[in-house]
Amino acid sequence: MLVHRKSVQLWEQLPQRVGLESAQQFYDHVAHTPGEPPKVNSSSYLRGKAGKPKFEGASRTIHDEISGAGRINYQFANAYTSGEHGDPHPVVFILTIDLSSH
């Protein structure tokens, strides 16, 4: 899982802000089934420019409602390589984290 540098502090605060159970459910979801709807909470694909994949092979941006006070936007790729000689592996890119209420 890759977290954008601008979101690292919020990522580290996630369990304290949304609760350990909600944070763990999100971690498990993106680690195992990022392209499927979450078993708990809700998610949707963003429309328009904000939803476009950041690179070839990436998913559209997924907006996950982690709790009433948390929303996370991410993309995933099933076969990401970080370079010419890298081996393809699944990866999740955490693009934005919003821990304010609606």
LOSELUM-294190 format. One record per residue: x, y, z of N, C-alpha, C in turn. Coordinates in nm, 4 decimals, padded with zeros to 6 digits. Atoms other than C-alpha are relative to their C-alpha. Layout:
# LOSELUM-294190
+----------+----------+----------+----------+----------+----------+----------+----------+----------+
|      n.x |      n.y |      n.z |     ca.x |     ca.y |     ca.z |      c.x |      c.y |      c.z |
+----------+----------+----------+----------+----------+----------+----------+----------+----------+
|        X |        Y |        Z |        X |        Y |        Z |        X |        Y |        Z |
...
+----------+----------+----------+----------+----------+----------+----------+----------+----------+
END
This chain:
# LOSELUM-294190
+----------+----------+----------+----------+----------+----------+----------+----------+----------+
|      n.x |      n.y |      n.z |     ca.x |     ca.y |     ca.z |      c.x |      c.y |      c.z |
+----------+----------+----------+----------+----------+----------+----------+----------+----------+
|  00.0845 | -00.1155 |  00.0000 |  00.0000 |  00.0000 |  00.0000 |  00.0901 |  00.1231 |  00.0000 |
| -00.0765 | -00.1243 |  00.0095 |  00.1355 |  00.3398 | -00.0971 | -00.0907 |  00.1158 |  00.0405 |
|  00.0759 | -00.1157 | -00.0470 |  00.0169 |  00.6539 |  00.0810 |  00.0719 |  00.1255 | -00.0463 |
| -00.0594 | -00.1250 |  00.0460 |  00.0745 |  00.9950 | -00.0750 |  00.0584 |  00.0751 |  00.1189 |
| -00.0697 | -00.0681 | -00.1096 |  00.3181 |  01.1980 |  00.1357 | -00.0853 |  00.1057 |  00.0687 |
|  00.0867 | -00.1021 | -00.0593 |  00.0549 |  01.4688 |  00.1906 | -00.1016 | -00.0607 |  00.0966 |
|  00.1014 |  00.0660 | -00.0832 | -00.1700 |  01.2112 |  00.3612 |  00.0583 | -00.0885 |  00.1096 |
| -00.0626 |  00.0909 | -00.0954 |  00.0821 |  01.0282 |  00.5806 | -00.0469 |  00.0259 |  00.1431 |
|  00.0423 | -00.0289 | -00.1377 | -00.0135 |  01.2085 |  00.9040 | -00.1432 | -00.0472 |  00.0251 |
|  00.1385 |  00.0462 | -00.0159 | -00.3851 |  01.1421 |  00.8511 | -00.0070 | -00.1523 | -00.0002 |
| -00.0027 |  00.1460 |  00.0054 | -00.3080 |  00.7793 |  00.7617 |  00.0395 | -00.0557 |  00.1368 |
| -00.0458 |  00.0462 | -00.1310 | -00.1224 |  00.7382 |  01.0909 | -00.1051 |  00.0244 |  00.1087 |
|  00.1042 | -00.0332 | -00.0974 | -00.4159 |  00.8968 |  01.2800 | -00.1288 | -00.0784 | -00.0220 |
|  00.1247 |  00.0666 |  00.0377 | -00.6780 |  00.6771 |  01.1136 | -00.0649 | -00.0793 |  00.1142 |
|  00.0663 |  00.0763 | -00.1074 | -00.7375 |  00.4320 |  01.4044 | -00.0553 |  00.0887 |  00.1120 |
|  00.0472 | -00.0890 | -00.1056 | -00.7685 |  00.7155 |  01.6574 | -00.1210 |  00.0822 | -00.0442 |
|  00.1057 | -00.0875 |  00.0494 | -01.0007 |  00.9205 |  01.4362 | -00.1284 | -00.0732 | -00.0359 |
|  00.1202 |  00.0727 |  00.0432 | -01.2386 |  00.6535 |  01.2998 | -00.0259 | -00.1245 |  00.0843 |
|  00.0120 |  00.1196 | -00.0827 | -01.1837 |  00.3775 |  01.5557 |  00.0811 | -00.1141 | -00.0585 |
| -00.0859 |  00.1104 |  00.0429 | -00.9624 |  00.0727 |  01.5434 | -00.0759 | -00.1002 | -00.0867 |
|  00.0784 |  00.0977 |  00.0764 | -01.2410 | -00.1546 |  01.4152 | -00.0236 |  00.0476 | -00.1437 |
|  00.0231 | -00.0533 |  00.1352 | -01.3288 |  00.0728 |  01.1184 |  00.1293 |  00.0051 | -00.0803 |
| -00.1288 | -00.0063 |  00.0685 | -00.9625 |  00.1264 |  01.0349 |  00.0429 | -00.1399 | -00.0448 |
| -00.0397 |  00.1367 |  00.0336 | -00.8943 | -00.2498 |  01.0441 | -00.0846 | -00.0562 | -00.1132 |
|  00.0874 |  00.0455 |  00.1086 | -01.1958 | -00.3199 |  00.8213 |  00.0460 |  00.0587 | -00.1331 |
| -00.0490 | -00.0622 |  00.1229 | -01.0623 | -00.0713 |  00.5664 |  00.1322 | -00.0638 | -00.0426 |
| -00.1290 |  00.0621 |  00.0324 | -00.7067 | -00.2130 |  00.5853 | -00.0214 | -00.1377 | -00.0638 |
|  00.0258 |  00.1342 |  00.0518 | -00.8406 | -00.5669 |  00.5315 | -00.0627 |  00.0046 | -00.1388 |
|  00.0673 | -00.0125 |  00.1295 | -01.0636 | -00.4570 |  00.2446 |  00.0988 |  00.0330 | -00.1109 |
| -00.0908 | -00.0392 |  00.1086 | -00.7941 | -00.2797 |  00.0417 |  00.1155 | -00.0976 | -00.0174 |
| -00.1081 |  00.0984 |  00.0114 | -00.5356 | -00.5493 |  00.1181 | -00.0436 | -00.1243 | -00.0772 |
|  00.0450 |  00.1261 |  00.0596 | -00.7524 | -00.8345 | -00.0077 | -00.0978 |  00.0144 | -00.1165 |
|  00.1046 | -00.0130 |  00.1027 | -01.0424 | -00.7080 | -00.2221 | -00.0241 |  00.1457 | -00.0389 |
|  00.0184 | -00.1432 |  00.0273 | -00.9820 | -00.3467 | -00.3329 | -00.0966 |  00.0304 | -00.1138 |
|  00.0883 | -00.0242 |  00.1138 | -01.1875 | -00.3839 | -00.6522 | -00.1438 | -00.0403 |  00.0232 |
|  00.1360 |  00.0422 | -00.0326 | -01.4960 | -00.5228 | -00.4818 | -00.0623 |  00.0983 |  00.0985 |
|  00.0632 | -00.0862 | -00.1005 | -01.7549 | -00.3320 | -00.2788 |  00.0372 | -00.0494 |  00.1404 |
| -00.0355 |  00.0428 | -00.1350 | -01.6584 | -00.3333 |  00.0914 | -00.1167 | -00.0709 |  00.0691 |
|  00.1036 |  00.0713 | -00.0754 | -01.8466 | -00.5690 |  00.3239 | -00.0665 |  00.0929 |  00.1012 |
|  00.0499 | -00.0992 | -00.0951 | -01.8872 | -00.2819 |  00.5705 |  00.0239 |  00.1370 | -00.0628 |
| -00.0093 | -00.1351 |  00.0569 | -01.9396 |  00.0868 |  00.4776 | -00.0415 | -00.0018 | -00.1472 |
|  00.0394 | -00.0068 |  00.1408 | -01.9951 |  00.2001 |  00.1203 |  00.1123 |  00.0619 | -00.0819 |
| -00.0996 | -00.0571 |  00.0900 | -01.7874 |  00.2925 | -00.1802 | -00.0642 |  00.0259 | -00.1352 |
|  00.0462 | -00.0288 |  00.1349 | -01.8334 |  00.4331 | -00.5279 |  00.1199 |  00.0476 | -00.0815 |
| -00.1040 | -00.0519 |  00.0881 | -01.6237 |  00.5230 | -00.8304 | -00.0253 |  00.1487 | -00.0222 |
|  00.0141 | -00.1426 |  00.0281 | -01.5571 |  00.8946 | -00.8732 | -00.0210 |  00.0194 | -00.1495 |
|  00.0268 | -00.0318 |  00.1409 | -01.6823 |  01.0456 | -01.1964 |  00.0918 |  00.1115 | -00.0466 |
| -00.0741 | -00.1104 |  00.0598 | -01.5139 |  01.2852 | -01.4322 |  00.1503 | -00.0128 |  00.0162 |
| -00.1452 | -00.0062 | -00.0050 | -01.1525 |  01.3943 | -01.4134 |  00.0578 | -00.0630 |  00.1270 |
| -00.0498 |  00.0524 | -00.1282 | -01.1111 |  01.3004 | -01.0459 |  00.0024 | -00.1520 |  00.0024 |
|  00.0076 |  00.1451 | -00.0004 | -01.1966 |  00.9401 | -01.1251 |  00.0928 | -00.0697 | -00.0967 |
| -00.0853 |  00.0619 |  00.1017 | -00.9534 |  00.8845 | -01.4105 |  00.1201 | -00.0703 |  00.0624 |
| -00.1189 |  00.0708 | -00.0491 | -00.6766 |  00.6280 | -01.3559 |  00.1241 |  00.0874 | -00.0135 |
| -00.1230 | -00.0808 |  00.0001 | -00.3410 |  00.7864 | -01.2725 |  00.1029 | -00.0529 | -00.0987 |
| -00.0916 |  00.0593 |  00.0971 | -00.1584 |  00.5467 | -01.5053 | -00.0675 | -00.1215 | -00.0617 |
|  00.0572 |  00.1157 |  00.0688 | -00.2300 |  00.2616 | -01.7454 |  00.0050 | -00.1229 |  00.0916 |
|  00.0085 |  00.1184 | -00.0850 | -00.3440 | -00.0482 | -01.5585 | -00.0595 |  00.0264 |  00.1372 |
|  00.0599 | -00.0350 | -00.1296 | -00.4787 |  00.1412 | -01.2566 | -00.1520 |  00.0048 | -00.0141 |
|  00.1462 | -00.0094 | -00.0022 | -00.8441 |  00.1378 | -01.1574 | -00.0407 |  00.1477 | -00.0036 |
|  00.0530 | -00.1346 | -00.0210 | -01.0656 |  00.4435 | -01.1569 |  00.0099 |  00.0271 |  00.1502 |
| -00.0080 | -00.0357 | -00.1409 | -01.0597 |  00.6309 | -00.8264 | -00.1243 | -00.0482 |  00.0740 |
|  00.1080 |  00.0504 | -00.0844 | -01.2697 |  00.4635 | -00.5576 | -00.0099 |  00.0890 |  00.1233 |
|  00.0290 | -00.0853 | -00.1155 | -01.4288 |  00.6814 | -00.2889 | -00.0624 | -00.0898 |  00.1065 |
|  00.0460 |  00.0910 | -00.1050 | -01.4665 |  00.4772 |  00.0320 | -00.0418 |  00.0793 |  00.1228 |
|  00.0518 | -00.0623 | -00.1222 | -01.6831 |  00.5985 |  00.3209 |  00.0385 | -00.0914 |  00.1156 |
| -00.0509 |  00.0878 | -00.1044 | -01.4811 |  00.4483 |  00.6050 | -00.0801 |  00.0135 |  00.1288 |
|  00.0889 | -00.0229 | -00.1145 | -01.7075 |  00.5998 |  00.8719 | -00.0708 |  00.1320 | -00.0253 |
|  00.0661 | -00.1295 |  00.0154 | -01.9296 |  00.9027 |  00.9244 |  00.0989 |  00.1149 | -00.0020 |
| -00.1005 | -00.1063 | -00.0064 | -01.6100 |  01.0983 |  00.9791 |  00.1212 | -00.0284 | -00.0879 |
| -00.1169 |  00.0323 |  00.0788 | -01.3807 |  00.9418 |  00.7229 | -00.0302 | -00.0450 | -00.1406 |
|  00.0113 |  00.0376 |  00.1395 | -01.3492 |  00.9160 |  00.3492 |  00.1410 | -00.0117 | -00.0573 |
| -00.1310 |  00.0242 |  00.0599 | -01.0566 |  00.7749 |  00.1550 | -00.0192 | -00.0279 | -00.1486 |
| -00.0003 |  00.0245 |  00.1441 | -00.9958 |  00.7898 | -00.2202 |  00.1251 | -00.0793 | -00.0345 |
| -00.1146 |  00.0820 |  00.0367 | -00.7743 |  00.5228 | -00.3694 | -00.0186 | -00.0586 | -00.1390 |
| -00.0012 |  00.0759 |  00.1235 | -00.6817 |  00.3427 | -00.6874 |  00.0813 | -00.1256 |  00.0266 |
| -00.0784 |  00.1217 | -00.0144 | -00.5444 | -00.0078 | -00.7258 |  00.0411 | -00.0503 | -00.1369 |
| -00.0463 |  00.0668 |  00.1219 | -00.3531 | -00.2039 | -00.9831 |  00.0344 | -00.1430 |  00.0377 |
| -00.0268 |  00.1415 | -00.0285 | -00.3348 | -00.5819 | -00.9980 |  00.1397 | -00.0435 | -00.0404 |
| -00.1327 |  00.0386 |  00.0499 | -00.0027 | -00.5909 | -01.1818 |  00.0852 |  00.1250 | -00.0195 |
| -00.0797 | -00.1222 |  00.0038 |  00.2029 | -00.2817 | -01.0952 |  00.1484 | -00.0343 |  00.0027 |
| -00.1460 |  00.0109 | -00.0069 |  00.5742 | -00.2593 | -01.1692 |  00.0550 |  00.1402 |  00.0170 |
| -00.0555 | -00.1326 | -00.0259 |  00.7820 |  00.0270 | -01.0396 |  00.1162 |  00.0336 | -00.0909 |
| -00.1097 | -00.0267 |  00.0912 |  01.0406 | -00.0023 | -01.3095 |  00.0079 | -00.1061 | -00.1070 |
| -00.0172 |  00.0890 |  00.1137 |  01.1599 | -00.1796 | -01.6148 |  00.0286 | -00.1439 |  00.0420 |
| -00.0417 |  00.1338 | -00.0422 |  01.2988 | -00.4741 | -01.4186 | -00.0815 | -00.0539 |  00.1171 |
|  00.0812 |  00.0446 | -00.1122 |  01.0357 | -00.4982 | -01.1459 | -00.0970 | -00.1097 | -00.0390 |
|  00.0988 |  00.1043 |  00.0260 |  00.8026 | -00.7922 | -01.1137 | -00.1391 |  00.0545 |  00.0302 |
|  00.1364 | -00.0505 | -00.0209 |  00.4271 | -00.7242 | -01.1420 | -00.0570 | -00.0504 |  00.1333 |
|  00.0625 |  00.0357 | -00.1267 |  00.2476 | -00.7193 | -00.8079 | -00.1175 |  00.0941 |  00.0265 |
|  00.1137 | -00.0871 | -00.0301 | -00.0812 | -00.5815 | -00.6710 |  00.0418 |  00.1135 |  00.0931 |
| -00.0297 | -00.1153 | -00.0853 | -00.0704 | -00.2371 | -00.5127 | -00.1243 |  00.0886 |  00.0101 |
|  00.1074 | -00.0960 | -00.0235 | -00.3165 |  00.0128 | -00.3650 |  00.0654 |  00.1352 |  00.0249 |
| -00.0499 | -00.1356 | -00.0156 | -00.2500 |  00.3863 | -00.3931 | -00.1040 |  00.0814 |  00.0758 |
|  00.0888 | -00.0872 | -00.0769 | -00.4111 |  00.5979 | -00.1187 |  00.0248 |  00.1409 | -00.0500 |
| -00.0171 | -00.1314 |  00.0625 | -00.4701 |  00.9293 | -00.2954 | -00.0343 |  00.1136 |  00.0956 |
|  00.0409 | -00.1050 | -00.0931 | -00.6596 |  01.1394 | -00.0413 | -00.0723 | -00.0618 |  00.1191 |
|  00.0689 |  00.0399 | -00.1221 | -00.7885 |  01.1056 |  00.3129 | -00.0674 |  00.1252 |  00.0555 |
|  00.0754 | -00.1101 | -00.0597 | -01.0595 |  01.3292 |  00.4601 | -00.0645 | -00.0529 |  00.1276 |
|  00.0533 |  00.0469 | -00.1275 | -01.1341 |  01.2801 |  00.8283 | -00.0884 |  00.1039 |  00.0672 |
|  00.0959 | -00.0968 | -00.0537 | -01.3768 |  01.5659 |  00.8685 | -00.1413 | -00.0536 | -00.0248 |
|  00.1371 |  00.0463 |  00.0210 | -01.7504 |  01.5142 |  00.8981 | -00.0596 |  00.0687 | -00.1208 |
|  00.0643 | -00.0548 |  00.1208 | -01.9805 |  01.5801 |  00.6022 | -00.0588 |  00.1358 |  00.0294 |
+----------+----------+----------+----------+----------+----------+----------+----------+----------+
END
